[in-house]
Amino acid sequence: MYQAPRGTTDILPQEQPYWRFVEQKAVSVCQLYGYERIDNPAFEDTGLFVRTVGSGTDIVEKEMYTFEDKGGDSITLRPEGTAPVCRAYLEHGLHNLPQPVKLYYLASIFRYERPQAGRYRQHHQFGYEAIGDDDPVLDAEVIDMAWQLFLSLGLKRLSLNLNSIGCKECRPGYLARLKEYYADHIGELCPDCKVRLERNPLRLLDCKNRVCQQMAESVPKSIDYLCPPCEEHFSQLKKYLGLLSLPFVVDHLLVRGLDYYTRTVFEVQPEKGGAQSTLGGGGRYDDLIEELGGKPAPAVGFAAGIERIILNLKKQGVAVPTLPGPQVFIAYLGEAAGDEAMKLASALRRADVGVIESTGGRSLKAQLRQADNLGVRHTVIIGEQELQAGMAVLRDMTTSEQKDVPFDQLPKLLR
Ligand code: HAM
């Protein structure tokens, strides 16, 4: 028997209320803050991600679903949502619109990772981007939106971690200092970090190896190496977050797994989280549009993993609304009544009343049991007698009260 590929899941009907709940809250937050929806293709030219996410990152080195298509082009299934949005921003001349341009997306994301709780090979992200302005007000807005989303979902005990990793002017100085610091301890580093030290030294800060973590405790802090404009930007941002009463903590070890970030980086985590617990993360990426061949357009954004949000909703026992379904069931006995049931179902649906029609010619008792299991409010019963009288029996499923109603009055009554 075939099974869903490792690291993927089927979202069955009983899971759908969670998905609709999260999506609906995500969309309302975006509407409140003036972000418009964009949908990008699920795959792009491989070069787009190598260029933006960065060739020294885990995503590009190990996790991309890359293949040559039948025309010989190298294609990659979207391993994140920011680069495709930036590509579309340039391709469709969105830089000609008043800036910043504010966009959001709900998208499936593909990463060849080792599957475990909260980590999948296909997952779904809700993300948004504000492109074309470097004002720290926008950083504050993007962080505020993330926080409001989690609040509106009813999630509690979350932490909001913030850091600034500088820009292309000041980061090289910090990286040189980092390398110097680690050079004295190189023998103790895990094998991965020995390689990272050359290729991507920032990533040593969030290595999960215990010894590397101990070493990171007294590592030089990026915020001590910011150039004056980055320092000013960070201090403005902190002021704005204070004005918004957002409970952030500055986390000197917070760096992100993608190379495009400049200045602000932030993450939202559940209180007692493991490595795979981060609910969402984002930050500023002031050089990315230029990297892709556009005029400079500083930007900031965020994305959250929907599966992880749902895991936390369940863990915290948040009740989500059930989805509306048909409230009427039609039961019948005999072939002629079956024909009438089909006509009635059609008339009801045309009048906008959702209906489930009985099938399979079962006993009335079995049909009523089915109606009960479906949780409908009313059952319409048609038998020989009802056919002759031109009336159906309308049963209220909560009170078990029954009354006779002429067929042609049912659509109006039930609506
Ligand atoms: P990211 O941190 O790589 O950022 O992913 C965002 C969120 O997606 C994570 O915080 C996590 O909740 C979820 N996620 C990531 N990988 C997996 C996985 N394998 N299984 C389940 N959930 C996962 C980005 O992708 C950036 N594009 C965010 C951004 C937007 N930065 C600026 N704008």
Residues whose N, C-alpha, C, O or C-beta is under 5 A from the ligand:
A	BS01	HAM	E80 G81 T82 R111 E113 G118 R119 Y120 H123 G127 Y128 T278 L279 G280 G281 G282 G283 G301 F302 A303 A304 G305 R308
